[in-house]
Amino acid sequence: MALIGAVCFGYLALQNGETVSAMYLVVAAVCIYAIGYRFYGRFIAYKVLELDKNRATPAMVHDDGRDFVPTNKSVLFGHHFAAIAGAGPLVGPILAAQMGYLPSMLWILVGGVFAGAVHDFVVLFISSRRDGRSLGEIIKDELGTFTGSVAMIAIFGIMLIIIAILSMVVVKALAHSPWGLFTISMTIPIAIFMGIYMRYIRPGRVGEASVIGFVLLILAIHYGSVVALDPIWAARFTFEATTLAIIMMAYGFIAAILPVWFLLAPRDYLSTFLKIGVILLMAIAIIVVAPDLQMPKMNSQYFDGSGPVFAGGLFPFLFITIACGAISGFHALISSGTTPKMLENETHALPVGYGSMLMESAVAIMALITATILHPGLYFAINSSPAIIGTDVVTVAQTISTWGFTISPEEIINLTKNIGEQTILSRTGGAPTFAIGVALILHELFGGIEMMGFWYHFAILFEALFILTAVDAGTRACRFMVQDILGNVYKPLGNTNNYLAGIIATAISVIGWGYFLYQGTIDPRGGIYSLWPLFGVSNQMLAGMALLLGTAVLFKMGKQKYAWVTVVPAVFVLTATLYGGILKILPFKEGDRVHNAVSHVAIAQIQAKKIVELEAKILTLTQEDEIVKANKDISLAQQIKFSNILNAILCIFFMISTILVIIATIGICIGRIKIPLKESPYIHVDSLKKA
Amino acid sequence: MFSKIKAFYEKSERFFHPLVGLSSYDKYLEHMQRNHPDKQVQSRGDFFKECIERKYNSGGLNKCC
């Protein structure tokens, strides 16, 4: 196994020819995962954490047939995987592909095995030894109340950013796409029908409702093409990104105050089944079709951060851009949620915690493949903002060809036609690239060129479906956090059964993420360009905090000599994110384009300068329409300036919270701060059986 | 034949419900029979209704990026 892996790796690393088959990437990845799981995973399970098959899990101790239910290992693996894997691993690697496939691939594999999977596994373990308590509560218990409270507020801020960035991915994919928008809109009545079916017609029959829902979805995709070809209906489903952002906010608000059985739950089931199904289908299809990678191994000209897709150099920003797939802090919230309450045996934490993350890492590899089998010229046409490449096909093809990725306008037009869209230019956010990659692979197996449009919209639907679910569920989670905080100020607002208080808290949450979303859509450089790295920074800071918590717990358990297992990834992740965070708040530097594109403070300074210039210019203008335009430019510049200042403040706040957690952890590890280990008492499996 | 398919279908609930994060009604019935045989059990509809309310309205996060 090791040998095959080494051969594939060697081939990938040394290959300098034109193209290389994606198969090598797949085989190398599978070998790494297998070795990582077999040796490193087991080492952590039995040497470091010392999982005990005789220790009763929360599901056994508190078995109530509802929340705490011992669940089969494979089922729990599927559940946990479906909960952690979302749009994140599909977007990050696609953006990172601008630097070539090799750097991204290495980080996904190494990060997955040594950082991400360890992180998920350790948190799952810690939570399962504390009756399935949540990350925030555990940090409070183990690192102190103050640190815990600050961490909880940071988690809230990170949630707002993640909802905003996910909505932005959907908005970018659906703008000017009547077919896509029609299909996604149809998921709402379909989900409502399923909800009614499961509640009144055949209560509790999830399987039946999901099958019906799936058939209706396929019909919706099919009729989407009819809508796209009809001029009147196509116009009704064609919107600008800014309009869609507002629709998205309205949708988020309404969806979050509706009863869960009506819309959220049924769509969640549909998206979970679809997610698992599509990922399996893609895995098989990649192996059967074995497409060639067209992206160069390394685009070293972009290592300095001058690439058009995201802002920032290889270190630290490549490691931040690929968050989910290598290491994601959000998994800590899932690993300390429902999963620990369902473990049948403590030893299952290895396949469920460590294994699921490796699986997600594999999904990230698939996403990387979908981006790199595209012609690099097409890749950059889809993923660069209009400010960089222009807005018409001829200019775009010319611009990108000057970068060394020769592409003709006809190639772009052909692909656009084949997938049944109006344009593929500047479709940033990763989802369209992924969908085109999926269409390129699947049409070879099923349906040929005529089916490319179907597969493209199928993939868009697949992503949008679980992003909408995440937006809805995330808004609800935020609402409870807001109520938690407001309850301290004015008691009745904290009452989660109060309808009005709930609406107020929901509105605050929606405005919170909606603001970032809207700002992202009016930003001429496309929002994703600068906001995705901010999301990456905050997400990985959360991961860093969770790894620090793991370190503190290992020290308290007297396992100092193994603490490097969490310390090494924590140090790497925290170095990358804190360094990235600092780069994002450094002031303007004359002549350093990359530096200024990364830093929110520098962007705010540039906009401030622009405002002063425009205001001076207005006084010299006489023509009415010129003055109107200048005023418009000023207000846009002001908005961009303000939102960048806000981003910078958030970034500073995340960094301060992280540093607090670092200090608390070091204090515990060197024995300056003494907080006892708060593990639940040991109960032997047999003692439960007798009772 | 038909009854076999039906039995298989009934059993699949134990697999599919936990997969989407729902409690299995069959398992709940077993649990009640084993531990609280004297108590009244909830109907499938009520059990399902309560389950999703608890899952999504408890403040925890159950979906990721």
Interface residues (C-beta under 8 A of the other chain):
Chain A: D63 D64 G65 R66 D67 V69 T71 N72 V75 L76 G78 H79 A82 A83 I84 A85 G86 A87 G88 S134 M159 I162 L166 M198 R199 P203 G204 V206 G207 V260 W261 L264 A265 D268 Y269 T272 F273 I276 A323 C324 S328 F330 H331 L333 I334 G337 T338 M342 F466 T469 A470 A473 G474 R476 A477 F480 M481 D484 T496 N539
Chain B: Y9 S12 E13 R14 F15 F16 H17 P18 L19 V20 G21 L22 S23 S24 Y25 K27 Y28 E30 H31 M32 N35 S43 R44 G45 F47 F48 K49 E50 C51 I52 E53 R54 K55 Y56 N57 S58 G59 G60 L61 N62 K63 C64 C65
